Amino acid sequence: MESDKPVKILLVDDRAENLFSLEVIFSDENYLCVRANSGKEAVNILSNDEDFAIILMDVQMPIMDGFETVELIRQNKKLQRIPIIFLTASMDSSVQIFKGYLAGAVDYLTKPFSPVILKAKVAVFVDLFKKNHELLEQTEEMKRLNKNVTIEKLLSQYTLSLIEAIHDPLFVINPEGIITDMNNASIKITEAMSRDDLIGAIFPDHFTDVDKAGEGCQQVFSSGFLIGYPLTFMNSRRTNVLFNGSVYKDDGGKVLGAVLVAREVSV
């Protein structure tokens, strides 16, 4: 993805003044804000264009509310990777919050919300969206240059040398949850002595909740992707992160492993 190309975000709200306020908040960012005045219009837009970094969704809309809209969006496998944040004045109970997460949202903000916080949350997902596109483009370019070289070898050699410039920890794991490769940021955050200490190690063992980390591994291999999955590293700082990732396959469609990228978050 070209660094100067605007990233698209979808704004869904039945009130024009709310949509305008969101556009003002993001006016100084390199985003292309696409408006949807209803849940139905949002679904129609996404059916023709799935290349959105994030969706900001109002909950209280007539005819089709935010919960119903998200459930409909998540039925399309191609749209399941797009993170959705609810913006609402009504998420004031644990039942409603659970309903939002169950529908498929990754986060929510209650109105009136802080523009600074909203921009920070959106920026995380936009950054991950860009990095995912860069990895896909690099993989496709490498496949074009040498189709006889396996994806696994490309990831461990050429791609790894490119992503060392990325400060976020990146892990490559096999379907058994074993670490097969990583970048220097991964060595730093795990406080490992060297790359050899991580190669062959069990990925979930590096987190405070081993079972949850294992479930995350199962999820990425069962669905093909992982979005905003929260974990805490078992390091001296107990670093909280959100994992995003996707599987990679050989030319025959066989899943070889998964690439997982962690973004540190504050709580």
Secondary structure, 3 states (H helix, E strand, C coil): CCCCCCEEEEEECCCHHHHHHHHHHCCCCCEEEEEECCHHHHHHHHHHCCCCCEEEEECCCCCCCHHHHHHHHHCCHHHCCCCEEEEECCCCCHHHHHHHHHHCCCEEEECCCCHHHHHHHHHHHHHHHHHHHHHHHHHHHHHHHCCCCCHHHHHHHHHHHHHCCCCCCEEEECCCCEEEEECHHHHHHHCCCCHHHHCCCEHHHHECCHHHHHHHHHHHHHHCEEEEEEEEECCCCCCEEEEEEEEEECCCCCEEEEEEEEEECCC
